[in-house]
Amino acid sequence: MFSSAASPVSFMIKRFQEPILALNELPDIDYILISHDHYDHLDMESIKFFQNKKVQFITPLGVGSHLKL
């Protein structure tokens, strides 16, 4: 999760600390594993960053529908 809040609205459940790296500082990513669809695991801002990149998402049944932008 790279967003400022782990909630559907930005003023709730703020991060305790900044991410160690920014999304654009990450090395090339081959796979992203998402275990379930809670906001702290399914951060839409972060997922949208990978929209046009060559990365495969691995999710349980039902969670993949959240990735269709």
C-alpha positions as CSV (number, residue, x, y, z in Angstrom):
1,M,0.0,0.0,0.0
2,F,1.4,3.3,-1.1
3,S,-1.5,5.6,-0.6
4,S,-1.8,8.1,2.3
5,A,-4.8,6.2,3.9
6,A,-6.0,2.6,4.1
7,S,-9.6,3.5,3.6
8,P,-12.0,4.5,0.8
9,V,-11.7,8.1,1.9
10,S,-8.4,9.9,2.5
11,F,-9.2,11.4,5.9
12,M,-9.7,8.0,7.7
13,I,-7.0,5.5,8.8
14,K,-3.9,7.5,7.9
15,R,-0.5,5.9,7.4
16,F,1.7,5.7,10.5
17,Q,4.8,6.4,8.4
18,E,5.7,7.1,4.7
19,P,6.6,4.2,2.4
20,I,10.3,3.3,2.3
21,L,10.2,3.7,-1.5
22,A,7.9,5.6,-3.8
23,L,6.1,3.6,-6.5
24,N,8.3,5.0,-9.3
25,E,11.4,4.0,-7.3
26,L,10.5,0.3,-7.3
27,P,12.5,-2.1,-9.6
28,D,10.6,-3.9,-12.4
29,I,7.9,-6.0,-10.8
30,D,6.9,-9.4,-12.4
31,Y,4.1,-10.5,-10.1
32,I,1.9,-8.8,-7.5
33,L,0.1,-11.1,-5.0
34,I,-3.0,-9.8,-3.4
35,S,-4.4,-12.0,-0.6
36,H,-7.8,-10.3,-0.1
37,D,-9.7,-7.2,-0.9
38,H,-9.4,-5.1,2.3
39,Y,-8.3,-1.5,1.7
40,D,-4.9,-2.0,3.1
41,H,-4.2,-4.8,0.6
42,L,-6.1,-3.6,-2.4
43,D,-4.9,0.0,-2.7
44,M,-6.4,1.3,-6.0
45,E,-4.0,4.2,-6.4
46,S,-1.1,1.7,-6.3
47,I,-2.8,-0.8,-8.6
48,K,-3.5,2.0,-11.2
49,F,0.2,2.7,-11.2
50,F,0.8,-0.7,-12.6
51,Q,-2.0,-0.5,-15.2
52,N,0.2,0.0,-18.2
53,K,3.2,-2.0,-16.9
54,K,4.1,-5.6,-17.7
55,V,3.0,-7.2,-14.4
56,Q,0.8,-10.1,-13.5
57,F,-1.6,-9.9,-10.6
58,I,-2.3,-13.1,-8.6
59,T,-5.5,-13.0,-6.6
60,P,-8.0,-15.4,-5.0
61,L,-11.4,-15.9,-6.8
62,G,-13.5,-12.8,-6.8
63,V,-10.8,-10.4,-6.0
64,G,-9.6,-10.1,-9.6
65,S,-12.9,-8.3,-10.5
66,H,-11.7,-5.3,-8.5
67,L,-8.7,-5.0,-10.8
68,K,-10.8,-4.3,-13.9
69,L,-10.3,-0.5,-14.5
